[in-house]
Amino acid sequence: MKITGMHLYIVPPRWLFLEVETDAGITGWGEPVIEGRASVVKTAVEDFSSYLIGKDPRNIEDHWQVMYRTGFYRGGPEVMSAIAGIDQALWDIKGKYYNAPIYELLGGRCRDRLKVYSWIGGDRPADVRKGAEELYASGCTAVKMNATEEMHYIDSFQKVRQVCERVASIREALGDQMDIGVDFHGRVHKSMAKVLAKELEPYHLMFIEEPVLPQNNEALREIARYTSTPIATGERMFSRWEFKNLLMDGYVDIIQPDLSHAGGISECKKIAAMAEAFDVAVAPHCPLGPIALAACVQLDSCTPNAFIQEQSLGIHYNKGGDLLDYLVDPGVFRFQDGYIQIPQGPGLGIQVDREKVLAAAGIGHNWKNPIWRNYDGTVAEW
């Protein structure tokens, strides 16, 4: 079996899909994208295609090693996202070739169902109580919200209090029946992250996410002194070599590799295994599309330290398209009582609606994250 073609589709709301064709008539799908840099990742995939076309798609590990190691300059978000989407598509082909879900090829599933969480509140979090109540009524038992909007290196305690008030409103409405993750989103600098983590302590959160940017992970040691809340990070880390030092430092409780950013299923399986050796949980990052989510669910199904999965249905970014829009059978992602069932189909376990993808690619997108500024005009982290 040989790869005969690779086609890329930039589709709303902010995604990039990859279709890999073979001479055996088997097609695989992947989702190689960095939000806000879809065209750059598209170019990187096209660059790799000159090597891959004509090769046997089943030799996934060898292709991964070639794409990663034969570049003198390696890694980074765009290159690792390109590798990630290609890797997903190759695993999809291999699963279809053997008529088995990917998790069966990775050792078999270790769970019957998978807990998921949903987003509330938007970029500038608002109406979180209402959003949590609506999701709880639909069966959801875990939510995540952004902590705050812009926050300067040293900022007003009023902003900290507002975060606590939003979290408290959910606790008042639903008690401990709803698990809550609060995403600092790298918007908060070390000095304010300590304050915010300490003040959120009484609300018994599921986790605080990315309390500082990964470039500042050394600050996690100090932040951990102020809270017993599990600390999560990793969505902007792109290989096992980046996670290595994080795990060895010992201050993270949950890692969040993104299967469309961190080298795909192959690399994230290795990252998750590393984390298990350090007694660290895994909660893959996935505010993306259906192919990325399918890849996550395949990995989660055979990863014992995976405990919850992010999914983007109804997320505030999804303007012009949503999670289930590009699937022939949206029912493959059945969310029930806060869980998703393990898919049984071959490969990624989904069937992409190619006609809808082609139509959407005619619209395309040029999504960029907003540029925020602090009250004094300096650039703020988004």
N, C-alpha and C positions, 0 to 999 in steps of 0.2 A: 504494500500500500504506500502511495506517495502523495504528498501535498501538491495540489495542482493550482490552487488559487487562494488568495487572502483578500478579503473585501472589508472595508471600514465604513461605518455609518455614524455620522454625528447626528444624534437625535435628541429632541426635547425630553425633559427639561434642561439637562446639563450632562448628558451621557455620551459615551462612545462605545459602539458595539463592533466586535470583530467576528467575521464569518470565515472559517477555514474549510476549504473544499479538498476532497481527495478523489483519486481515480477509482476508489471503491464505492463511490456514491455516498459516503458517510460525511456529514458536515458537522463541524464543532463550532460552538459559540463561546466568546469571551467578552469581558468588559474591561478593556484597558483604558483607564482615564485618571487624570488628576483634575479635580474640579477647578475650572478656570484656566486650564491649560490643555484642553482636549486636542486642539490642533497640533500642539507640540508632541503630545504622546502619539497622535496619529502618524506624524512624520517618523518617530522612532520605530513604530511597528513596521512601517513601510521599509525602513532601513534594514530591519531584521529579516524581512521577507525574501530578500535576495539570497540569504543563506538557507532559509527554510524550504522554499519551493523546490520540489524534487526529492525531499527527504522523507523518511518513514516517520509519520507522526507519533508512532507508538514509543519511540525512543525518547521519552520525555526528559529523563534526567540528563541525558547527554546533550540534548538541545538546550536545556537550562544552563548547563555548565558552559557551553559554547557562547551563549548570549551574554552571560555574566562575566566569564573569566577571560575571554579573548579580547575584550576591550581593555586597553591599558588604563583608561579612565573609566571607572565603573561606579555603579550605584547611583543614588540620587532619585528624586521622585519620578521624573519623567521616564528614565530608562527602566527603573524597577516596575513602574506601572505598565509599560509596554511589555516587559517580560511576563508580568502577572496575567494580563489578558490573553497572551499567547498560550501560556501554561494552562489556563482554564479551558481554552478551546481544545488543546491537545488531550487533556484529561476527558473532556466531553466525547471526543472521537474514540478514545480508547475504551471508555465505558460502553459506548454504543457498539463498538466492535465485539466486545465480549458479552454484550447484552446484560450488563450489570451496572448498578449505581457505582459511582466513584468510590463511595465509602467501602464497598465490598472489596475493591482492589487495594484499599489502604488498610486492610485488616478486619473489616466488618464493623458493624455498628455496635456501640456500647451503651445505647440508650433507646428508649421507646418514643420519646417526645422531647421537644426542646422549648425551653422558656424563651419568650421574646419580650422586648419592650418597645414602646412607641414614644414619639416625640410630642411635646406640648410647648406652647408659648412663643415660638418664633425666635428670630435673631435678637430682638429686643423684647425679652420675655414679658408677656401680659396675658391676662385671663387664664392663668395656669390652673386655678381651682376649677373653673368651668370645664376646661379641657380634660383634667384628670377625672372629674365626675362623669363626663360623657364616655370616656374610655373605660372606666370601671364598670359602667352600666352595660357596656358591650362585651365584658368579660376580661378585659385587660387588667393585669395585676402589677404591672411595672411600667414606669414612665421615666423619661429623661427630659431635662429642661436646661437651657442655658442659664448660667448664674446671673450674668449682668451684661450690660452694654459696655460702652467704653469705660476703662478704669486706668487712671494714670499710675505712675510708679508709686506715688503716695497720694491717696485720694480721700474724699470725705467719708466719714463713717456712716453718713446717711445712705450711701450706696450699699454698704454692707447690711445695714438694717433692712433695706428694701428687699434684698435677696432673702433674708431670714423671714420676712413677712410673707413673701410669696410661698416659700416652703411651708411655713406654719399654716397657711390657708388650706393647703392640701391635707396636712395632718389633722386639722380641725374638722375637715369634711369627711375624711376617709380613715382616720386613725392609722394604725399599722397595717391595714389591709392592702395598701398600695405601697410597693417599693419605689423609692425615688432616687434617681441618679442626678447629680448636679454637675453640669459641664462648665468648668472654668474656661475652656476653649483656648487656653493659652493667652487669654486676654488680660489675665491678672499677673502682675509682677510679684516677685518673691515676698516683698514686705507686706503687701496687701493680701496675698494668698495665705500667709500665716494667720492674719486677723480673721479672714473669711472662714477658713477651715475651723478655727476655734469657735467662732460664733455659730456655725452650723452643727456643732457637735450634739446639742440637745435633741436634734430632729432625727437621729438614728438613720442616716442615709444609707442606701445600698452601696454607693460609692461617690467620691468626688473625682471628676475626670480632668486630666491634663491641667493640674493646678498651676503648672508653669510650662512654658515651651520646652520641648525636648532638648533644645540647646542648653537649657538651664537645669537639666535633671539632677545635677549635684545639689540643688536646693531642696529636693525631696527629703533629704535627711533632716533638714531643719523643720520643714513643714510637718513631717511625721511626728515631731515632738508635741505638736499642738492639737493632735486629733487621734482618735482611735478609729475613725471612719476609714474603710478600705480606700486606698489610693489606686486609681487606674490611669494608665497612659499608654501611648504607643501608636496612635493613628498616623503620626508623622515620623515614624521610624520604618525603615525600608528593607532591612535584612537581619539575619540572625546575628551578624556581627555588631549591629547597633543595639540589639536587645541583650547581647552578652553582658556588657558592662552594667546595664540597668538591672539585670537579674542578680549579678554578683554583688552589687551595692546593697541589695536587700531591703529597699524601702518601698517597693511597689507590691501591691497585693493582687492586681488584675492587669494583664496586658491586653491591648486592643489592636493587634495587627489588622490591617485592612487587606483583604485578599485581592483587591484590585490595585493595590499600591505596593505591597511588600512581597513581590515575587510570585504571587499566585498560590495555588493549592500546595505545590511542592515545597516552597519555602516556608509557608505558614504552618504546615504540618511539622516541620523541623523546629520552628520557633516555639510552637505549643509543647512539643516534647521537651525542649530545654526548660520551659517554664514549669512543667510538671516536676522536674528534678529539683526545682527550687521551691516547691509547694505553693506555686502561684497559679491563680485561676486565669482563664482565657474568656474574653468576651469580644469576638471580632467586630471591628468597626465596619458599618455598612449603611451609610445614608444614601446609597446609590440605587441602581436599577435591579431588574429581576435576575440577570445573569450573575451579577456579583452576589446577590443574596443566595441564589442556588448554590454557588461555589461555597459560601460560608456554611450553609446547612449540610452540605456533603462533608466538610471538614468537622463541623461540630458533632456530627453523628458518630464519628469514630475517635473522638478526642475526649477522654474522661474528665479532664480539668476544664473543659468548656462548660460554663454554667448559664449563660444567657446570650441572646443574639439580638443585635440592633436590626431594625427593619424600617423602611422609609415610607410605608403607606401613609399618605396624608401629611407628610412632613412639609414644612413651610417652603422648602426649596422647590417643590414639585409643581411648578406653574407651567402648564402646557403639556403635561404628561405625568402619569403616576405609575407606581410600581407594577401594577397588573396589566397595563394597557398593551404591552407588546407580547403577551402570551396567548397561545391558542386556547389553553385551558387555565384560566386564572385560579381555578379551584385547587390546583396543585399546591398552592400556599394556603392551607386551611388553618386560620387562626381560631382557636377554640379555648376558652377559659385561660387565656394568657399563654398558650402553648401553640407550637406548630408541629404538625405530624411529620414524621420522617418520610421523605418521598421514596417511592418504590421503582420509578422508571429508570431506564439506563442512562449512563452518562451523568449529566447535571440534573436529570430528572424533570426537565422542563422542555416544552416545545415552543420555540420562538416563532411568532407570527411574522414571517419574512415579508409578506405584502405590506403589513402595517409599518414595519421597519423601513422599507423602501419609501413608502409614502412620507413618513416622518423625516427621513433623511433629506427629502426635497425641501423641507422647512429648515432643518438644522437648528443650530443655536450658536451663540457666542457668549455664553454665560461667564460672568466674572464676579468674584466676590466684591462687596462694596468697599470703598475706601472711607475709613472712619478717622475722625480727628478728635483729639481731646479739647477740653474747654479753652485751652490756651493756643490752639491751632497746630500743635504737634501731632504727628501721625500716631494713631492708636492701633493696637492689635485688634484684628477682627476675629 
